Amino acid sequence: MVRTKAPEDGYTAEPFVPERGGLTALRRAAVECRGCPLHRSATQTVFGAGDTNARVMLVGEQPGDEEDRQGKPFVGPAGHLLDRALEEAGIDPSEAYVTNAVKHFKFTRAEPRKRRIHKAPTLREMTACGPWLAAELAVVEPELIVVLGATAGKALLGSSFRVTQVRGTVLEEEIHGRAERLVPTVHPSSVLRADDREAAYRGLVSDLEVAARTLS
């Protein structure tokens, strides 16, 4: 008997990405993605959201616990902090597009029925999800990408990316075949975990102000 290889064993979302259609078609297709094993434990796919014609796209790591339950990106505490920081920096959150490098929540549990603890996706899992991010970029065509944290940076710019070395600067790189401008910064969840939360928050706002000036 020949055993059929499961789609997730291929570690690529490519077969699930529609060749045409806008964000609505992509979002609908992403629900059925089986491009890597992460879909097995997650509640649902969490696709990007926001203005189709957004000038700025913000890319995070992966959905968190609250995002996994609601099916929307950046709706938990980190998302609320990000909205506040964007407004303070001069970027209207309602005019941005927010998404994640990985569309399913990866987590671990210390014990059954205990709180789900975030676990960073592997480079293989980020690469598998890459076709979704490429498709979002092709549809939205943002003028600027704000990279939120090290994992998102590695997904977009490679494994050598270090957010501490380039945060708050404007980079020009080819991403998924497109010439893009990027401003890296920390992920808002790191601000919530910081010992000096106010200083960490001021740093995030300062980086986002660089993005705002780049768009002006």
KOLSE-483490 format. One record per residue: residue in three letters; x, y, z of N, C-alpha, C, O in turn. Coordinates in pm, 1 decimal. Layout:
// residues N
   rest         nx         ny         nz        cax        cay        caz         cx         cy         cz         ox         oy         oz
    ALA          X          Y          Z          X          Y          Z          X          Y          Z          X          Y          Z
...
//
This chain:
// residues 216
   rest         nx         ny         nz        cax        cay        caz         cx         cy         cz         ox         oy         oz
    MET       83.7     -119.5        0.0        0.0        0.0        0.0       87.8      125.5        0.0      179.9      137.6       80.9
    VAL       59.0      217.3      -90.1      135.8      341.4     -100.0       71.2      447.6      -10.9      -47.2      478.1      -24.7
    ARG      150.7      502.9       80.0       98.7      606.2      170.4      103.4      743.2      102.3      208.1      784.8       52.8
    THR       -9.0      811.9      100.3      -15.9      943.9       38.4       47.4     1048.0      129.7       20.0     1052.2      249.6
    LYS      132.2     1131.6       71.6      199.8     1236.0      148.7      103.0     1348.6      179.9       37.8     1401.3       89.8
    ALA       93.0     1385.9      307.1        4.2     1494.7      347.9       57.7     1628.0      295.5      179.2     1646.0      287.1
    PRO      -31.9     1723.1      259.6       13.5     1852.3      206.1      109.6     1924.5      298.6      203.2     1989.7      252.4
    GLU       87.0     1913.5      431.0      171.3     1987.3      524.4      315.2     1936.8      527.5      405.0     2008.2      572.2
    ASP      337.5     1815.4      480.9      473.2     1761.4      477.0      560.5     1833.2      374.3      683.2     1825.3      379.4
    GLY      495.9     1903.3      281.2      570.7     1976.3      179.7      621.0     2111.7      227.1      708.3     2171.1      163.9
    TYR      566.9     2160.6      337.4      605.1     2289.6      395.0      603.3     2402.4      292.6      701.6     2474.9      277.5
    THR      492.4     2416.7      223.1      471.0     2532.0      136.8      322.1     2556.6      119.2      243.8     2463.9       98.4
    ALA      285.2     2683.1      127.8      145.0     2721.0      107.7      112.2     2742.9      -38.4       -3.1     2769.0      -72.8
    GLU      210.8     2732.7     -123.8      193.8     2766.3     -264.9       70.9     2702.3     -330.0       -1.5     2772.0     -401.1
    PRO       43.8     2572.0     -309.0      -72.2     2510.6     -375.1     -206.5     2567.9     -331.1     -307.0     2549.2     -399.6
    PHE     -209.2     2637.5     -217.4     -335.0     2688.0     -163.4     -362.4     2834.2     -200.9     -473.2     2883.7     -180.7
    VAL     -262.6     2902.1     -254.9     -276.2     3044.2     -288.2     -341.5     3059.3     -425.2     -288.2     3008.4     -523.7
    PRO     -456.0     3128.0     -434.2     -522.4     3144.6     -563.9     -440.0     3232.2     -657.2     -370.0     3323.2     -612.7
    GLU     -448.7     3204.5     -785.5     -370.0     3278.9     -884.6     -426.0     3417.0     -910.8     -353.1     3505.8     -955.0
    ARG     -553.3     3436.7     -884.6     -613.3     3568.8     -908.6     -715.9     3599.2     -800.3     -756.6     3511.7     -723.9
    GLY     -755.8     3724.3     -795.8     -850.5     3766.9     -693.4     -780.6     3857.1     -593.2     -658.6     3850.4     -578.2
    GLY     -855.5     3940.2     -525.7     -799.9     4034.0     -429.6     -785.3     3973.0     -291.1     -775.3     3851.3     -275.7
    LEU     -784.5     4059.7     -190.8     -766.1     4013.6      -54.0     -878.9     3923.1       -7.0     -856.6     3831.5       72.2
    THR    -1000.1     3948.4      -55.4    -1112.6     3863.6      -15.5    -1090.7     3719.6      -60.2    -1115.9     3625.8       15.4
    ALA    -1043.5     3702.7     -183.5    -1015.9     3568.8     -235.6     -900.9     3503.4     -159.2     -905.5     3383.9     -130.2
    LEU     -799.3     3580.7     -127.1     -685.5     3527.3      -52.1     -727.7     3484.6       88.1     -691.1     3377.1      135.6
    ARG     -804.8     3570.0      152.5     -848.9     3540.3      289.2     -934.6     3414.0      292.4     -921.4     3331.0      382.4
    ARG    -1022.3     3400.7      193.4    -1108.8     3283.1      187.2    -1026.8     3156.1      163.8    -1053.2     3052.3      224.4
    ALA     -927.1     3165.4       75.4     -844.7     3048.8       44.9     -754.8     3010.7      161.9     -728.2     2892.6      184.3
    ALA     -708.2     3110.2      236.2     -616.9     3083.6      347.2     -681.3     2999.1      457.0     -612.5     2928.5      530.7
    VAL     -812.6     3007.0      466.8     -884.8     2927.1      566.6     -855.6     2778.0      547.4     -852.5     2701.8      644.0
    GLU     -834.5     2737.8      423.4     -813.0     2596.6      392.2     -666.3     2559.2      382.9     -634.2     2447.9      341.1
    CYS     -575.5     2649.7      421.1     -432.7     2621.4      404.3     -387.2     2506.5      492.6     -415.2     2502.7      612.4
    ARG     -317.4     2414.4      431.6     -257.1     2301.3      501.0     -109.4     2293.3      461.3      -53.2     2184.6      447.5
    GLY      -49.0     2409.0      443.5       87.5     2415.0      390.3      196.5     2377.2      488.8      311.0     2355.8      448.8
    CYS      163.0     2368.7      617.3      257.7     2321.3      718.4      176.3     2266.2      834.8       54.8     2286.0      839.0
    PRO      239.5     2198.0      928.8      163.1     2132.6     1036.6       97.5     2226.6     1137.3       18.0     2180.1     1219.0
    LEU      126.8     2355.8     1135.2       74.3     2445.3     1238.4      -77.8     2453.9     1239.0     -137.0     2487.5     1341.5
    HIS     -141.6     2424.5     1127.2     -287.5     2433.9     1121.2     -355.9     2331.8     1211.8     -471.7     2349.1     1249.9
    ARG     -284.2     2226.6     1245.5     -346.0     2117.0     1321.3     -389.8     2159.3     1461.3     -496.2     2118.6     1508.0
    SER     -308.7     2240.3     1527.9     -338.3     2278.9     1666.1     -408.4     2413.6     1677.3     -479.1     2438.6     1774.9
    ALA     -389.6     2500.1     1578.8     -449.2     2633.4     1585.1     -600.9     2626.0     1571.0     -654.3     2533.1     1510.5
    THR     -669.2     2725.0     1627.2     -814.2     2731.4     1615.8     -856.2     2763.6     1473.6     -951.7     2706.2     1421.3
    GLN     -783.7     2856.3     1411.2     -819.4     2902.3     1276.8     -703.2     2978.5     1214.2     -608.0     3017.9     1281.6
    THR     -714.2     2997.8     1083.2     -619.2     3083.3     1013.1     -646.4     3228.5     1050.6     -761.6     3271.4     1057.5
    VAL     -539.0     3303.8     1074.8     -553.5     3446.7     1102.6     -484.2     3522.2      990.1     -361.8     3535.8      988.9
    PHE     -564.0     3571.0      895.7     -509.9     3640.0      779.6     -494.7     3788.6      811.0     -540.9     3835.3      915.1
    GLY     -430.2     3862.7      721.7     -411.2     4005.9      739.6     -542.1     4082.1      731.6     -643.4     4029.5      685.3
    ALA     -539.2     4207.2      777.3     -658.8     4290.6      777.3     -618.4     4436.6      760.4     -507.2     4477.1      794.4
    GLY     -712.0     4513.9      707.0     -687.2     4657.4      694.2     -718.1     4710.6      556.9     -785.6     4646.1      476.8
    ASP     -667.5     4829.4      530.9     -695.1     4902.9      408.2     -626.8     4836.4      288.4     -505.0     4818.6      287.7
    THR     -705.7     4800.0      187.9     -651.1     4737.8       66.9     -551.9     4829.2       -3.1     -457.0     4781.9      -65.7
    ASN     -573.2     4959.0        7.0     -485.3     5056.4      -58.6     -389.0     5121.7       41.0     -344.9     5234.8       20.6
    ALA     -357.1     5050.2      147.7     -272.6     5105.9      252.5     -134.7     5143.2      199.0      -76.0     5070.5      118.9
    ARG      -84.4     5257.1      244.5       51.0     5298.7      208.3      155.1     5225.8      292.3      270.7     5212.3      252.2
    VAL      112.4     5179.0      409.6      205.3     5109.9      498.4      148.6     4974.2      539.0       31.2     4962.6      574.2
    MET      233.7     4872.0      533.7      197.1     4738.4      579.5      284.0     4704.8      699.9      406.2     4718.6      694.6
    LEU      221.1     4660.9      807.9      293.5     4620.1      927.6      293.3     4468.3      935.5      187.7     4405.1      930.6
    VAL      411.7     4410.4      947.7      424.7     4264.9      947.1      480.7     4218.2     1080.8      592.5     4253.3     1118.4
    GLY      401.4     4138.3     1151.9      445.1     4080.1     1277.9      487.9     3936.2     1259.9      510.0     3889.5     1148.2
    GLU      499.2     3867.1     1371.3      549.1     3730.2     1370.5      440.2     3628.7     1339.3      444.0     3562.2     1235.8
    GLN      343.4     3617.2     1429.1      236.0     3519.0     1416.8      120.9     3563.8     1506.3      139.8     3649.8     1592.3
    PRO        2.5     3507.2     1487.7     -108.5     3540.8     1578.0      -77.7     3496.4     1720.3       -5.4     3399.2     1741.9
    GLY     -132.9     3568.3     1816.5     -124.3     3526.9     1955.3     -250.6     3453.4     1997.2     -334.7     3420.3     1913.7
    ASP     -263.4     3428.5     2125.0     -377.3     3353.0     2177.0     -510.1     3421.2     2143.3     -603.0     3356.5     2095.0
    GLU     -518.7     3551.3     2168.8     -643.9     3623.0     2144.4     -675.3     3630.6     1995.0     -791.0     3617.5     1955.0
    GLU     -572.6     3651.6     1912.9     -592.5     3657.3     1767.7     -640.8     3523.2     1714.1     -725.7     3517.7     1625.2
    ASP     -585.9     3415.5     1769.0     -626.5     3281.3     1727.6     -773.5     3255.5     1760.8     -842.8     3187.1     1685.5
    ARG     -820.6     3308.6     1871.0     -960.5     3289.0     1910.7    -1056.1     3374.7     1826.5    -1164.9     3330.3     1789.9
    GLN    -1013.0     3499.0     1796.4    -1100.6     3591.2     1723.3    -1085.4     3582.1     1571.0    -1174.7     3623.0     1496.9
    GLY     -972.3     3528.4     1525.0     -949.5     3518.6     1381.6     -906.7     3648.3     1316.4     -918.7     3663.3     1194.8
    LYS     -856.3     3743.2     1396.3     -812.8     3873.2     1343.6     -674.7     3906.5     1399.5     -645.6     3872.7     1514.2
    PRO     -588.2     3972.6     1320.2     -453.9     4004.5     1368.7     -451.7     4126.4     1460.6     -530.2     4219.8     1444.1
    PHE     -361.7     4123.8     1556.5     -333.9     4237.9     1644.7     -458.7     4291.0     1716.6     -485.1     4411.2     1717.0
    VAL     -534.2     4200.0     1776.8     -652.5     4240.6     1854.2     -632.1     4220.5     2003.8     -719.9     4252.8     2083.8
    GLY     -515.6     4166.8     2041.6     -485.0     4146.7     2182.4     -414.3     4267.6     2241.2     -411.8     4373.6     2178.6
    PRO     -356.4     4254.0     2360.5     -288.8     4365.0     2426.3     -178.1     4428.5     2342.4     -164.8     4550.9     2339.9
    ALA      -98.8     4346.3     2273.6        8.4     4400.5     2189.1      -49.3     4483.4     2074.5        7.9     4585.4     2036.2
    GLY     -161.9     4439.6     2020.3     -225.4     4513.4     1911.8     -278.1     4648.5     1957.1     -267.2     4747.6     1884.9
    HIS     -335.0     4652.0     2076.8     -385.0     4779.1     2130.3     -269.9     4876.7     2156.2     -281.9     4996.7     2131.6
    LEU     -158.2     4822.8     2206.5      -41.2     4907.5     2228.0       12.4     4959.7     2095.1       51.8     5075.9     2084.9
    LEU       14.0     4873.7     1993.4       61.5     4914.8     1860.8      -24.6     5026.5     1803.5       28.6     5122.7     1748.0
    ASP     -155.4     5015.8     1815.9     -244.2     5121.4     1766.5     -213.7     5255.3     1833.5     -210.7     5359.7     1768.4
    ARG     -191.3     5250.2     1964.0     -161.0     5373.3     2038.4      -28.8     5433.2     1992.1      -17.0     5554.6     1975.9
    ALA       70.1     5347.3     1970.9      201.2     5394.9     1926.7      194.7     5451.7     1785.1      259.4     5552.3     1755.6
    LEU      118.0     5388.6     1698.5      102.0     5438.6     1561.3       39.8     5577.7     1562.0       88.2     5668.2     1493.9
    GLU      -65.9     5594.5     1638.0     -133.2     5724.2     1644.9      -38.8     5831.5     1697.9      -36.0     5943.5     1647.0
    GLU       37.7     5796.7     1799.7      131.4     5893.4     1857.1      241.5     5929.8     1757.9      292.8     6041.7     1759.2
    ALA      277.5     5834.1     1671.5      382.2     5858.9     1572.4      330.3     5932.7     1449.0      408.8     5979.1     1366.3
    GLY      198.5     5943.2     1437.0      141.1     6014.2     1324.0       93.3     5925.6     1210.7       78.0     5971.7     1097.6
    ILE       69.8     5798.8     1240.4       17.6     5704.7     1140.9     -120.4     5659.0     1186.1     -135.5     5608.6     1297.4
    ASP     -219.9     5676.1     1101.9     -356.1     5636.0     1135.3     -368.6     5483.6     1122.7     -355.2     5430.9     1012.3
    PRO     -393.7     5411.6     1232.7     -404.6     5265.6     1225.7     -511.4     5217.6     1127.6     -497.5     5110.7     1068.2
    SER     -616.7     5295.3     1110.5     -724.9     5254.6     1020.3     -682.8     5260.6      874.2     -750.8     5204.5      788.2
    GLU     -572.2     5327.4      844.7     -525.2     5339.5      707.1     -406.4     5247.2      679.3     -343.4     5256.2      574.0
    ALA     -376.7     5159.4      773.6     -265.9     5064.5      758.7     -319.9     4924.7      728.7     -438.8     4897.5      745.5
    TYR     -231.2     4837.6      684.4     -263.9     4695.9      666.5     -173.5     4618.3      760.4      -51.6     4635.7      757.9
    VAL     -232.3     4532.3      843.8     -153.6     4456.0      940.7     -166.5     4306.4      911.1     -274.2     4256.5      878.4
    THR      -55.0     4237.7      923.5      -54.6     4094.4      897.1       60.3     4031.0      973.5      133.0     4099.1     1045.7
    ASN       76.2     3901.4      957.3      184.8     3828.2     1022.0      258.0     3741.4      921.6      201.9     3700.5      819.9
    ALA      384.2     3713.9      951.6      463.6     3627.7      864.1      408.1     3485.8      862.8      416.6     3416.2      761.6
    VAL      351.0     3442.9      976.0      290.6     3310.2      989.3      143.8     3328.3     1026.4      111.4     3409.8     1112.8
    LYS       56.0     3253.9      962.6      -88.2     3276.6      978.4     -157.0     3186.3     1080.9     -277.7     3198.5     1101.7
    HIS      -83.4     3097.1     1144.6     -141.1     3012.1     1248.7      -65.0     3029.3     1379.2       56.2     3051.1     1378.9
    PHE     -135.5     3019.7     1489.3      -78.8     3034.9     1623.1       -1.1     2909.2     1660.5      -56.1     2799.0     1661.2
    LYS      127.7     2926.7     1691.7      209.7     2815.2     1739.3      228.5     2831.7     1889.7      268.3     2938.1     1937.1
    PHE      199.9     2726.8     1963.1      204.0     2739.1     2108.8      241.2     2607.2     2174.5      247.0     2501.9     2110.9
    THR      266.0     2617.3     2304.1      289.2     2499.3     2386.1      209.2     2515.2     2514.6      167.4     2625.8     2548.8
    ARG      188.1     2405.8     2585.2      117.8     2410.1     2713.9      203.0     2338.4     2818.3      256.6     2230.5     2793.1
    ALA      214.6     2400.2     2936.0      285.9     2333.1     3044.8      207.2     2210.2     3091.2      264.6     2106.1     3123.4
    GLU       74.2     2224.9     3093.8      -14.4     2114.7     3133.2     -142.2     2124.3     3050.5     -176.5     2232.0     3001.7
    PRO     -213.4     2011.8     3034.4     -340.7     2016.5     2962.2     -437.2     2117.0     3025.5     -446.2     2128.8     3147.7
    ARG     -508.1     2188.0     2939.7     -608.0     2287.3     2979.2     -548.1     2412.2     3044.3     -621.7     2500.2     3088.9
    LYS     -414.8     2420.2     3049.9     -349.7     2540.8     3100.8     -337.8     2643.9     2989.3     -367.8     2615.4     2873.4
    ARG     -294.0     2763.3     3025.4     -279.6     2872.2     2929.0     -185.0     2832.4     2815.0      -81.6     2769.6     2837.8
    ARG     -221.6     2869.3     2694.2     -137.5     2841.6     2578.0      -22.8     2942.7     2573.5      -46.1     3063.5     2576.7
    ILE       98.6     2894.2     2566.3      217.2     2979.3     2569.7      276.5     2989.2     2429.5      305.8     2887.9     2366.0
    HIS      293.6     3111.7     2382.5      351.1     3139.2     2250.9      484.2     3066.3     2231.5      567.5     3060.8     2322.1
    LYS      502.1     3011.6     2113.5      627.1     2946.2     2076.4      668.1     2998.4     1939.0      588.0     2996.7     1845.5
    ALA      791.4     3044.6     1926.4      835.0     3106.9     1801.0      832.9     3006.9     1686.1      876.0     2892.9     1702.9
    PRO      783.6     3047.9     1570.0      785.0     2959.2     1453.8      927.3     2937.9     1403.0     1014.0     3023.5     1421.0
    THR      950.3     2824.9     1340.4     1081.3     2796.4     1282.9     1095.3     2866.0     1148.5      996.6     2911.0     1090.3
    LEU     1218.1     2874.5     1099.7     1241.5     2933.8      967.8     1168.7     2853.4      859.6     1120.0     2910.1      761.8
    ARG     1161.5     2722.4      877.7     1091.3     2637.9      781.4      942.8     2671.0      777.1      882.5     2674.5      669.9
    GLU      884.2     2695.1      893.3      742.0     2730.4      900.4      717.1     2869.2      841.5      616.7     2891.0      773.7
    MET      807.8     2962.3      867.1      794.0     3095.8      808.5      806.2     3090.8      657.2      732.5     3158.7      585.7
    THR      899.0     3010.4      609.2      918.0     2996.6      464.2      795.0     2933.6      399.9      753.9     2973.1      290.8
    ALA      736.7     2835.5      468.2      616.1     2769.5      417.1      503.1     2869.1      399.0      425.6     2858.8      303.9
    CYS      493.4     2965.5      489.8      385.1     3063.9      486.9      416.4     3182.6      394.7      330.0     3266.5      369.7
    GLY      538.5     3188.9      345.0      582.1     3300.8      263.1      492.7     3334.9      144.5      472.5     3453.2      117.1
    PRO      437.8     3236.2       72.5      351.8     3269.1      -41.3      230.3     3354.2       -5.5      183.5     3432.6      -88.0
    TRP      178.4     3339.5      117.1       65.3     3424.5      157.8      109.7     3569.4      171.5       41.0     3660.5      125.3
    LEU      224.6     3590.8      235.1      275.2     3726.2      252.1      310.3     3788.0      117.0      285.3     3906.4       94.4
    ALA      367.6     3708.9       28.2      398.8     3758.1     -106.9      272.0     3801.5     -178.8      270.7     3903.5     -247.7
    ALA      165.1     3723.6     -162.4       38.4     3756.6     -227.6      -22.1     3883.9     -169.0      -77.9     3965.3     -242.6
    GLU      -11.6     3901.8      -37.2      -61.9     4024.0       25.5       14.1     4146.5      -24.8      -45.9     4249.9      -54.3
    LEU      144.9     4134.4      -34.2      226.3     4246.0      -84.2      189.7     4281.0     -227.8      184.6     4398.6     -263.9
    ALA      164.4     4179.5     -309.6      130.6     4202.3     -449.7       -3.1     4273.4     -465.8      -20.5     4352.3     -558.7
    VAL      -97.1     4246.4     -376.6     -229.3     4308.9     -384.0     -227.1     4449.4     -324.1     -275.7     4544.0     -386.1
    VAL     -171.5     4463.3     -204.8     -174.6     4591.9     -134.9      -75.4     4691.0     -195.2     -104.1     4810.4     -203.4
    GLU       40.6     4642.1     -237.4      146.9     4727.2     -292.7      178.6     4847.0     -202.7      167.7     4961.9     -245.7
    PRO      217.8     4820.2      -78.5      245.0     4930.6       14.5      369.4     5009.2      -25.4      459.1     4956.4      -91.1
    GLU      373.4     5134.5       14.7      492.4     5216.4       -7.3      601.5     5181.8       93.7      720.1     5202.5       68.1
    LEU      560.0     5129.0      208.2      654.4     5101.0      315.3      607.5     4980.9      396.3      488.0     4963.6      420.2
    ILE      702.7     4898.3      438.3      674.9     4786.0      526.8      739.4     4815.3      661.7      859.1     4843.2      668.6
    VAL      661.1     4809.0      768.7      715.6     4817.8      904.0      731.4     4675.2      955.7      634.0     4601.0      968.6
    VAL      853.8     4638.9      984.5      886.3     4503.7     1030.3      882.8     4500.5     1182.1      961.6     4568.4     1247.9
    LEU      792.2     4422.2     1237.4      771.6     4418.6     1382.6      841.4     4298.5     1445.0      783.3     4190.5     1455.3
    GLY      965.0     4317.7     1486.1     1034.8     4213.6     1560.2     1127.6     4126.7     1477.6     1126.6     4130.1     1354.5
    ALA     1208.2     4048.5     1549.1     1312.7     3968.3     1486.8     1258.4     3858.3     1396.6     1312.7     3833.7     1288.9
    THR     1151.8     3792.4     1439.9     1100.0     3681.0     1360.1     1044.9     3729.0     1226.8     1070.4     3667.5     1123.3
    ALA      969.3     3838.6     1228.4      919.5     3895.4     1102.8     1035.2     3938.6     1014.4     1031.1     3921.4      892.6
    GLY     1139.2     3995.3     1076.7     1255.7     4037.5     1000.2     1326.5     3920.6      933.0     1369.8     3931.2      818.3
    LYS     1338.2     3809.9     1004.2     1400.8     3691.7      945.4     1316.6     3634.9      832.1     1370.3     3587.2      732.1
    ALA     1184.7     3640.1      847.8     1095.3     3590.0      742.4     1109.6     3672.2      614.9     1103.3     3618.2      504.5
    LEU     1129.0     3803.4      630.6     1137.4     3891.8      514.1     1279.1     3908.6      461.0     1299.4     3919.3      340.0
    LEU     1377.6     3910.7      551.3     1512.9     3951.3      513.7     1618.7     3843.9      534.7     1736.1     3866.1      505.1
    GLY     1578.8     3728.3      585.3     1674.6     3619.9      601.6     1718.0     3598.3      745.0     1695.2     3682.8      831.6
    SER     1780.6     3484.4      769.5     1812.5     3440.9      905.1     1918.3     3526.1      974.0     1931.9     3519.2     1096.1
    SER     1993.7     3606.5      898.7     2097.1     3690.5      959.8     2042.1     3821.2     1016.0     2116.4     3898.3     1076.6
    PHE     1911.8     3847.2      996.4     1851.1     3972.4     1042.1     1861.1     3986.3     1193.7     1834.9     3891.5     1267.7
    ARG     1899.2     4105.4     1238.7     1904.3     4138.0     1381.3     1834.3     4271.8     1400.9     1883.9     4375.1     1355.9
    VAL     1720.8     4270.5     1467.0     1640.7     4392.1     1479.4     1715.4     4500.6     1555.7     1697.4     4618.9     1526.8
    THR     1798.2     4463.5     1651.6     1869.3     4563.5     1730.7     1970.8     4641.4     1648.6     2006.7     4753.5     1684.6
    GLN     2017.5     4583.4     1538.7     2118.5     4648.4     1455.4     2060.1     4748.3     1356.6     2128.5     4841.8     1315.0
    VAL     1934.7     4729.2     1318.9     1878.6     4811.7     1210.3     1747.5     4880.9     1246.4     1688.3     4947.7     1161.6
    ARG     1701.3     4866.5     1369.2     1572.5     4927.5     1404.8     1577.7     5079.3     1386.3     1678.9     5143.9     1413.7
    GLY     1466.3     5133.5     1339.3     1457.5     5277.6     1320.9     1532.2     5331.0     1201.2     1552.8     5451.8     1190.1
    THR     1573.6     5243.0     1110.7     1640.3     5285.8      987.7     1554.7     5246.2      867.8     1468.1     5159.3      878.5
    VAL     1579.1     5309.6      755.0     1506.1     5278.3      632.6     1592.9     5186.6      546.6     1702.4     5224.7      505.0
    LEU     1544.1     5067.5      520.6     1614.9     4970.9      436.8     1548.6     4963.6      300.3     1427.9     4984.6      287.8
    GLU     1626.2     4934.4      200.0     1573.4     4910.5       65.2     1619.7     4771.8       21.9     1739.0     4747.9        2.8
    GLU     1524.3     4681.4        6.7     1555.2     4542.6      -25.0     1454.0     4487.0     -124.9     1345.0     4541.7     -141.3
    GLU     1491.0     4378.6     -190.8     1396.0     4307.9     -275.9     1327.5     4201.0     -191.5     1393.1     4113.0     -135.9
    ILE     1196.0     4209.5     -182.7     1116.8     4116.1     -103.2     1015.8     4047.6     -194.3      929.6     4113.3     -252.7
    HIS     1026.4     3916.2     -206.4      935.8     3839.3     -291.9      925.7     3901.4     -431.4      816.8     3913.9     -487.4
    GLY     1040.1     3939.8     -486.0     1045.4     3990.6     -622.9     1005.8     4135.7     -640.1      997.4     4184.9     -752.6
    ARG      981.1     4205.6     -528.7      942.6     4346.7     -534.5     1045.3     4431.7     -461.3     1093.7     4393.4     -354.7
    ALA     1078.8     4547.4     -518.7     1165.1     4642.8     -449.5     1083.5     4709.3     -339.5      980.4     4770.8     -367.0
    GLU     1128.7     4697.5     -215.6     1051.9     4748.0     -101.7     1138.7     4836.4      -12.5     1260.4     4819.7       -4.7
    ARG     1072.9     4930.5       54.0     1136.3     5005.8      162.0     1081.0     4953.0      293.5      961.0     4928.8      306.4
    LEU     1169.1     4935.5      390.5     1128.9     4875.7      517.7     1186.3     4955.0      634.5     1298.3     5005.6      627.0
    VAL     1110.2     4965.5      740.8     1157.7     5021.2      867.6     1137.7     4914.3      974.5     1024.0     4885.3     1011.7
    PRO     1245.1     4855.6     1024.1     1232.1     4755.1     1130.3     1217.6     4820.3     1267.1     1272.0     4927.7     1292.8
    THR     1143.8     4753.5     1353.5     1133.7     4793.4     1493.7     1103.7     4669.0     1576.1     1095.2     4558.8     1521.9
    VAL     1087.9     4686.3     1705.0     1057.6     4572.4     1792.0      910.4     4535.1     1779.4      828.3     4614.6     1733.6
    HIS      879.2     4414.6     1820.3      739.4     4373.5     1825.0      674.8     4435.9     1948.4      737.1     4438.5     2054.5
    PRO      552.0     4486.2     1937.9      488.8     4549.0     2054.9      477.3     4458.1     2176.0      471.9     4507.0     2288.9
    SER      473.5     4327.3     2155.5      466.9     4236.5     2270.3      593.6     4245.1     2355.0      589.3     4221.4     2475.7
    SER      707.4     4279.2     2291.9      832.0     4292.2     2368.1      826.9     4413.7     2459.7      891.5     4415.7     2564.4
    VAL      750.1     4515.2     2420.3      731.8     4633.2     2505.0      656.5     4593.8     2632.2      689.4     4639.0     2741.8
    LEU      556.1     4509.9     2615.7      476.7     4465.5     2730.3      558.1     4380.2     2827.5      526.8     4374.0     2946.4
    ARG      662.0     4314.9     2777.2      745.9     4228.6     2861.8      866.3     4303.0     2920.0      935.6     4249.9     3006.8
    ALA      891.4     4424.6     2873.2     1012.7     4497.5     2912.0     1012.0     4536.3     3059.6      907.0     4564.0     3117.6
    ASP     1130.6     4537.7     3118.7     1143.5     4581.7     3258.1     1108.4     4729.6     3269.9     1038.0     4770.6     3362.1
    ASP     1158.7     4809.5     3174.9     1125.2     4951.6     3169.9     1029.4     4971.3     3053.0     1070.5     5004.3     2941.8
    ARG      902.8     4950.5     3080.1      803.3     4951.8     2973.0      791.8     5088.8     2906.2      772.8     5096.9     2784.9
    GLU      802.9     5195.2     2983.2      790.1     5329.4     2925.7      903.3     5359.0     2829.1      880.0     5415.4     2722.2
    ALA     1025.1     5322.1     2864.7     1138.9     5344.2     2774.8     1125.0     5260.4     2647.8     1154.4     5306.9     2537.7
    ALA     1080.1     5137.4     2664.7     1061.3     5050.5     2548.5      952.6     5105.5     2456.4      964.8     5099.9     2334.1
    TYR      846.7     5158.4     2516.6      737.9     5216.8     2437.5      786.5     5339.8     2361.6      753.8     5356.9     2244.1
    ARG      865.0     5426.6     2428.1      917.8     5545.8     2362.0     1006.2     5506.4     2244.3     1006.7     5574.1     2141.4
    GLY     1081.1     5397.0     2259.1     1164.4     5349.3     2149.7     1082.0     5304.0     2030.4     1117.6     5330.9     1915.7
    LEU      971.4     5234.7     2057.8      881.8     5190.6     1950.9      822.3     5311.0     1878.2      820.0     5313.9     1755.1
    VAL      774.6     5409.6     1952.7      716.6     5529.1     1891.1      821.3     5601.0     1806.4      791.2     5647.4     1696.5
    SER      943.5     5610.3     1857.1     1050.7     5676.5     1782.0     1075.8     5607.7     1648.4     1093.5     5674.8     1546.7
    ASP     1077.4     5475.0     1647.5     1096.2     5400.6     1523.2      979.6     5423.1     1427.0      999.3     5437.1     1306.3
    LEU      858.1     5426.4     1482.1      740.5     5447.6     1398.0      737.0     5590.5     1343.1      680.6     5614.6     1236.3
    GLU      796.0     5683.3     1414.3      805.6     5820.9     1363.0      895.2     5825.4     1240.5      871.6     5905.2     1149.7
    VAL      997.0     5741.6     1236.4     1081.6     5729.3     1116.7      996.1     5682.3      998.5     1007.9     5733.1      887.0
    ALA      910.1     5584.2     1025.9      819.9     5535.9      921.6      725.7     5645.9      874.5      702.0     5661.2      754.7
    ALA      672.6     5721.7      968.6      579.2     5831.3      933.4      649.2     5935.9      847.4      591.5     5984.7      750.2
    ARG      772.5     5970.8      882.0      846.8     6069.8      802.3      877.1     6016.6      663.1      876.0     6091.5      565.4
    THR      904.0     5887.0      654.6      932.5     5825.1      524.7      811.0     5829.9      433.4      824.2     5840.2      311.4
    LEU      693.4     5822.5      492.9      568.4     5826.5      415.2      524.3     5968.0      380.1      441.2     5986.3      291.2
    SER      578.8     6068.0      448.4      531.3     6205.5      428.6      587.7     6268.5      301.6      557.1     6383.8      271.0
//
